[in-house]
Amino acid sequence: LMFHVPVGATGPHGCMVGGTFVPPQWRKRELATIGMTQACRRLLPSWGRISLHVNEANKAAVRVYEKVGFRPCADYRLALPHASPD
């Protein structure tokens, strides 16, 4: 396995990809860029729009996504419930 990107949620407004991964021994070879480009070419005709969430601190991932053509459109904040005390 050199590149992995699962398709998650799908709906009338497009699909979402996530969990993009290139094993450490295959990094720095443009495989993420090539893989995302090919994934988008296959997904866009069926879904029309592809979205994803990326940790903005992961500069390498942000560079790949921007190189492929993704653009920031909204901030996303994750909120988790606290466990209720017993």
N, C-alpha and C positions, 0 to 999 in steps of 0.2 A: 504494500500500500504506500503510495507516494503522495496522494492528495485525497481528501475526504471533505465533502460538504453535503449534509443532508438537507432535504426540503422539508420544512416544518409545516406551519399553517398555510392553508390555501383557501381562497374564497373569491368572490366576484371582483375584488379589487387587486388581485394578484397573489403572489406567494411570498413566503418568507424563508430565507435560508439561515442556517446557523450551525455552529459547531465546526466551522472550517478548521481543518487541521492538516499540517504537513509534518511528518515525523522529523525530529531534529537532524538526523543524518541526511535528509533530503532538502533541508532549508538552504537559502541563499543561492538557489538555482532557477529562480523565476517560476517554480512549479505552482505556487499559489496563484500567481497572476495568470498563468496559462490555464490552470484548472478552473478558476473563477470565470475567465473569459469564455471558455467552452461551456461551462454550466449555464451561463447567462444566454449564450447563443441557443442552447437547447430549450431553456425554460421560457424565454421571452415570447416566442410564437404562441405558446399555449396559455400563458398567464398574463402577458402584457405589462406587468410590473413586478419587480423583485425588490424586496426590502430585507434589511437585516439590522441587527443591533451590534455595535462594536464598542468596546471599551476605549474611550478616547485616549487613554494612557498607553494603549498598545499601538505605538506609532508605526511599527512594521505592518500590522494589519490595516491600519487606516491608509497607509501608502498604497498597499495592494488594492484595496477597494476603490480608492480614488483613481488609481491608474486604470482600473477596469471600467470606470465611468460612474460609480456611485457618488452621490453628493449628500452632505448632511442636510437634513430637513427639519429635525426636531430633537431637542434634548429628551432623554429618557431617564427616569429615576426609578429605581427598584425599591419597593416598600415591602417589608416582611412583617408579619404579625409577631408580637411577642408572645411567648408561652404564658398562659394564665397561671398565676400562683395557685397552688392547691391549699 
